[in-house]
Amino acid sequence: MRNGQPYLDTEGRVIHAHGGWMLDHGGYTYWYGEDRRDNHYVAVYRSADRKNWEFRGHILSTDTPYEETSGRFDPRLSWERDGVRRKVNIERPKVLYNEKTKRFVLWAHYENGENYREARACVASSDQPDRDFVYHGSFNPFGEMSRDCTVHTDSAGDTYFVSASRDNADLHVYRLTEDYLNVDEWVKSIYNHEFREAPALFERGGRTYMISSYCTGWAPNQGKWCSADAVTGRWSLLRDFGDKTTFGSQSAFVYRDGERYWYVGDRWMGGEPKYFESTYVVLEIRFTEDGAPYIEWTDEPEMFN
Ligand code: GAL
């Protein structure tokens, strides 16, 4: 794999896992992400070595069945206007495994496909990592707007949903219910009026870190990092991460392999017709003695080669 170049699966097809996420389970790494072709929303690939990725299918599409968990949630994954069926937008899908319910739970950003005004979170789940997902609908957590998002399980075992709210001005932190199917508590509002997007969280040495981007649509900008003693604790100031365009990318997630951490970002096409497709930029995160994370450019990331 070469950074910023199309990356192929085991059948020689381009991997569509934009704005994605990786989950280790049962000896495989599952790579989830956006695939907006045809009637699809979320694709999944899996790999035993993180070099060869087998396409496993689409876990969310216009015809994923609905299963109600809350009557407040909107069940629609498509809608009709002038007799034409239209897709919604599902962005930044993240999948967690819930030990208690033994289910894989997906959280993502939902929009109606026409604009970004509904600003909702959406939820789906399955007892398999790569098939049989049922959709549980979209909603505004605590009535709030919710756009770019991520999830994070901390070392205490609590799981959080973090998303951009108030027209992207603030990041909200919500703790999930035990079954991960809903938000339980609106814990914090952080980086108010800093317009942070594309949050990606990880823990190292007892600290919680977040990488995020500024809000410039599909165009890359200066990434920033920050850290806290706990997700629910006190967050530091924002500091530069990567170069002025984060090496031409926007953060999707951080993948942890033992004591090694990898930044995975999207280099969005940005322009028509495939503005929502991206190539991937994967760089190892290193740390200064003071615990400040940094990345340096490399053409061929070791994680994928
Ligand atoms: C970006 C965001 C993407 C997508 C895009 C739409 O800022 O991170 O996920 O929503 O805006 O313009």
Boltz pocket constraint, residues with backbone or C-beta under 6 A from the ligand:
constraints:
  - pocket:
      binder: B
      contacts: [[A, 19], [A, 91], [A, 92], [A, 148], [A, 197], [A, 198], [A, 214], [A, 215], [A, 216], [A, 217], [A, 218], [A, 250]]
      max_distance: 6.0
